């Protein structure tokens, strides 16, 4: 029996296994957990991942190429670089802007504007690169910055803007990019929660110098762990490749050795530098202070299959969001509802809810009620990150009193809209929301 036949038998058994596993899954109201997020998959992901294992290339190979090509086509962006997490994507994006290969790199002590309501690994790379974060407030409802107030944060030291699209809700990118151009600022879009969201007909992550994405199980598609950086700039792509791969001078997007391990790279001994012997192997010449932040080809295989399902995932997320919005809109006396800007088409990561300060109950009351009834909730990440223990003693500048950010810290939470929330789960969520609100009528 040849290898192909054996593979086919393995794949048939995976289909059987998945069918049995699926039979065991059923939702029991009040007993089953309604997760705020999670991975949605079928036997196709399992088969593709096993195929990668059987090839046993393990490091990035054919599925890396397949995913990058598909993701590039989906976003209509020139370069896609896979990494091991969205957090690593953020780290590489900031680090790349300090590269000596750039004409105007970021320098120690220069400033990067970012919202104070954020996730830790949007902020940490700024600090780790010896840059100064400048914190701005957000708007309740969008949970993004007011783009028109951005200019008040700019001074002679300002060099970049690092913006998360909070929970998939687009920032006002036309205004932001205009301000960035007028002030010669780099722009990084943290689109880790925003895959599939558009502004003015264009996908988020494609406006700035870099866009970053996360493929953690809670996000829009998953690789288990994983992430990506996208850019339309050839030089920035090359720098990120170098920094992701130990900082070495080898920056070809696709190594010929992946296709043919026995091939001889024609560029290996052609890289010249004045301090090394002229025959020095390019694979051991380091032009940046780099890392090893690559994922595996097994992860890329999972992402490749997930991306095929993503149009359906987007549709389901938007549908679940609308169902929740219709329900919560009945109780606007108690809640501030989420909204998006006129040119925005969000692919929501979750449904954010802010309890009004004059409501008859507190955030803890509804959060604890939902959790007791097995409906998962989460807070809006770090809230005001300056109040978090890890960031108590950092150097920073802030604009204004961050009033809305502080309100988010006290009054905001979110529940899920991910595609794994089906009709039964959604019906149960709505019943429990009504039950809770009825207590305070």
Residue pairs with C-beta under 8 A, 6 or more apart in sequence:
7 51
7 54
10 50
10 54
11 47
11 50
11 51
14 43
14 46
14 47
14 50
15 43
15 47
17 43
17 46
18 42
18 43
18 46
19 43
26 32
27 422
27 424
27 425
27 428
29 424
29 428
29 431
30 373
30 374
30 428
31 374
32 374
32 425
33 374
33 376
34 374
34 375
34 376
34 416
34 421
34 425
34 428
34 429
35 376
35 416
35 418
35 420
35 421
36 218
36 350
36 376
36 377
36 378
36 414
36 415
36 416
36 418
37 217
37 218
37 219
37 349
37 350
37 416
37 418
38 217
38 218
38 418
38 420
39 217
39 222
39 420
40 309
40 313
40 418
40 419
40 420
41 222
41 302
41 305
41 306
44 305
44 308
45 301
45 302
45 305
45 306
48 63
48 301
48 302
48 304
48 305
49 298
49 301
49 302
51 301
52 61
52 63
52 296
52 297
52 298
52 300
52 301
53 298
55 61
55 62
55 297
57 258
57 297
58 296
58 297
58 298
59 294
59 296
59 297
60 82
60 258
60 294
60 295
60 296
60 297
60 300
61 258
61 297
61 300
62 258
62 297
63 297
63 298
63 300
63 301
63 303
63 304
64 82
64 258
64 297
64 300
65 254
65 258
66 300
66 304
67 80
67 82
67 300
67 301
67 303
67 304
67 307
68 80
68 81
68 82
68 253
70 304
70 307
70 308
71 80
71 228
71 230
71 303
71 307
72 78
72 79
72 80
72 230
74 203
74 307
74 310
75 203
75 205
75 206
75 211
75 230
76 203
76 206
77 203
77 205
77 206
77 211
77 230
77 231
77 232
78 231
78 232
78 233
78 234
78 237
79 230
79 231
79 232
79 233
79 234
79 236
79 237
79 253
80 228
80 229
80 230
81 92
81 228
81 229
81 230
81 237
81 240
81 241
81 244
81 253
82 226
82 227
82 228
82 294
82 295
82 300
82 303
83 89
83 92
83 226
83 227
83 228
83 229
83 244
83 293
83 294
83 295
84 225
84 226
84 227
84 293
84 294
84 295
85 214
85 216
85 225
85 226
85 227
85 293
86 121
86 190
86 192
86 212
86 213
86 214
86 215
86 216
86 219
86 227
87 121
87 124
87 214
87 227
88 227
88 244
88 291
88 293
89 192
89 212
89 213
89 214
89 227
89 228
89 229
90 121
90 122
90 124
90 125
90 162
90 188
90 190
90 192
90 212
91 121
91 124
91 125
91 128
91 291
91 293
92 229
92 240
92 243
92 244
92 291
92 293
93 125
93 188
93 210
93 212
93 229
93 240
94 106
94 112
94 125
94 126
94 128
94 129
94 131
94 160
94 162
94 188
95 125
95 129
95 243
96 210
96 236
96 239
96 240
96 243
97 105
97 106
97 160
97 186
97 188
97 209
98 105
98 106
98 107
98 129
99 105
99 239
99 243
99 288
101 235
101 238
101 239
101 287
102 235
102 239
104 184
106 112
106 129
106 131
106 159
106 160
106 186
107 159
108 130
108 131
109 130
109 131
109 132
109 157
110 131
110 132
110 157
110 158
110 159
110 160
111 131
111 132
111 133
111 134
111 155
111 157
111 158
111 159
111 160
111 397
112 126
112 131
112 132
112 133
112 134
112 158
112 159
112 160
112 161
112 162
113 133
113 134
113 136
113 150
113 153
113 154
113 158
113 160
113 161
113 162
113 185
114 122
114 123
114 126
114 133
114 134
114 135
114 136
114 161
114 162
114 163
114 164
115 135
115 136
115 137
115 138
115 144
115 145
115 163
115 164
115 166
115 405
116 135
116 136
116 137
116 138
116 384
116 385
116 386
116 398
116 402
116 405
117 138
117 143
117 166
117 380
117 381
117 382
117 383
117 384
117 385
117 404
117 405
117 408
117 409
118 164
118 381
118 382
118 385
119 164
119 190
119 192
119 381
119 382
120 381
120 382
120 385
120 388
120 390
122 162
122 164
122 190
123 133
123 385
123 391
126 132
126 133
126 162
127 133
127 391
127 394
131 159
131 160
132 157
132 395
132 396
132 397
133 394
133 396
133 397
134 153
134 158
134 396
134 397
134 398
134 399
135 386
135 396
135 397
135 398
135 399
135 402
135 405
136 145
136 149
136 150
136 153
136 398
136 399
136 400
137 145
137 146
137 149
137 399
137 400
137 401
137 402
137 403
137 404
137 405
138 144
138 145
138 146
138 166
138 404
138 405
138 408
139 145
139 146
139 404
140 336
140 354
140 404
140 407
140 408
141 336
141 337
141 338
141 339
141 354
142 166
142 169
142 338
142 339
142 340
142 341
143 166
143 167
143 169
143 338
143 352
143 380
143 408
143 412
144 163
144 164
144 165
144 166
144 169
144 170
144 171
144 172
145 163
145 171
147 171
147 172
147 175
147 176
147 179
148 172
148 175
149 399
150 161
150 175
150 176
150 179
151 179
152 399
153 399
154 179
154 183
154 185
158 183
158 185
159 185
159 186
160 185
160 186
160 187
160 188
161 176
161 180
161 185
161 186
161 187
161 188
161 208
162 188
162 190
163 171
163 176
163 187
163 188
163 189
163 190
163 208
164 190
164 192
164 193
165 171
165 189
165 190
165 191
165 193
165 194
165 197
165 204
166 193
166 352
166 380
167 193
167 338
167 348
167 349
167 350
167 352
167 380
167 414
168 193
168 194
168 195
168 196
168 197
168 220
168 317
168 346
168 347
168 348
168 349
168 350
169 194
169 197
169 338
169 340
169 344
169 346
169 348
170 194
170 197
170 198
170 199
170 204
170 340
170 341
170 343
170 344
170 345
170 346
171 189
171 199
172 199
172 341
172 343
173 199
173 200
173 202
173 204
173 207
174 199
174 200
174 343
176 187
176 207
177 187
177 207
177 208
179 185
180 186
180 187
180 208
186 208
186 209
187 207
187 208
187 209
187 210
188 208
188 209
188 210
188 211
188 212
189 204
189 205
189 207
189 208
189 210
189 211
189 212
190 212
191 197
191 204
191 205
191 211
191 212
191 213
192 212
192 213
192 214
192 219
192 227
193 214
193 219
193 220
193 349
193 350
194 204
194 205
194 346
194 347
194 349
195 204
195 205
195 213
195 219
195 220
195 221
195 310
195 347
196 203
196 220
196 310
196 313
196 314
196 317
196 347
197 203
197 204
197 344
197 345
197 346
197 347
197 348
198 204
198 344
198 345
198 347
199 207
199 341
199 343
199 344
199 345
200 343
201 345
204 211
205 211
205 212
205 213
205 230
206 230
206 232
209 231
209 233
209 236
210 229
210 230
210 231
210 236
210 240
211 229
211 230
211 231
212 227
212 228
212 229
212 230
213 219
213 227
213 228
213 229
213 230
214 226
214 227
215 221
215 222
215 223
215 224
215 225
215 226
215 227
215 228
215 299
215 303
215 306
216 222
216 224
216 225
216 226
216 227
217 224
218 418
219 349
220 310
220 313
220 314
220 317
220 347
220 349
221 303
221 306
221 307
221 309
221 310
221 313
222 302
222 303
222 306
223 295
223 299
223 300
223 302
223 303
223 306
224 299
224 302
225 295
225 299
226 295
226 299
226 300
226 303
227 295
229 240
231 237
231 240
237 253
238 251
239 251
239 288
241 251
241 252
241 253
242 248
242 249
242 250
242 251
242 287
242 288
242 290
243 288
243 289
243 290
243 291
243 293
244 290
244 291
244 292
244 293
244 294
245 251
245 290
245 292
245 294
246 286
246 290
246 291
246 292
247 286
247 287
247 288
247 289
247 290
247 291
248 282
248 283
248 284
248 285
248 286
248 287
248 290
249 271
249 282
249 283
249 285
249 286
249 287
250 267
250 282
250 283
252 267
255 265
256 263
256 265
257 263
257 265
265 282
267 282
268 281
268 282
268 283
269 279
269 280
269 281
269 282
270 282
271 280
271 282
271 285
272 278
273 280
273 285
276 285
312 419
313 418
313 419
314 347
316 418
316 419
317 347
317 348
317 349
317 417
317 418
317 419
318 346
318 347
318 348
320 351
320 416
320 417
320 418
320 419
320 421
320 426
321 346
321 348
321 351
321 417
323 426
323 430
324 351
324 415
324 417
324 429
325 337
325 338
325 351
327 430
327 433
327 434
328 335
328 337
328 351
328 353
328 433
329 337
331 437
333 356
333 359
334 355
334 356
334 359
334 360
334 361
334 437
334 440
335 353
335 354
335 355
335 356
335 359
336 353
336 354
336 355
336 356
337 353
338 351
338 352
338 353
340 346
348 417
349 417
350 378
350 414
350 415
350 416
350 417
350 418
351 414
351 415
351 416
351 417
352 380
352 412
352 413
352 414
353 412
353 413
353 414
353 415
354 407
354 408
354 411
354 412
355 361
355 362
355 363
355 366
355 411
355 412
356 411
357 407
357 411
359 440
360 440
361 440
363 410
363 411
363 412
363 413
366 413
366 436
367 377
367 413
369 432
369 436
370 376
370 377
370 415
370 432
370 436
371 377
373 432
375 415
375 428
375 429
375 432
376 415
376 416
377 413
377 414
377 415
378 413
378 414
378 415
379 412
379 413
379 414
380 408
380 412
380 413
380 414
382 388
383 405
383 408
383 409
383 410
383 412
384 402
384 405
384 406
384 408
384 409
385 391
386 392
386 396
386 398
386 402
387 409
415 429
421 429
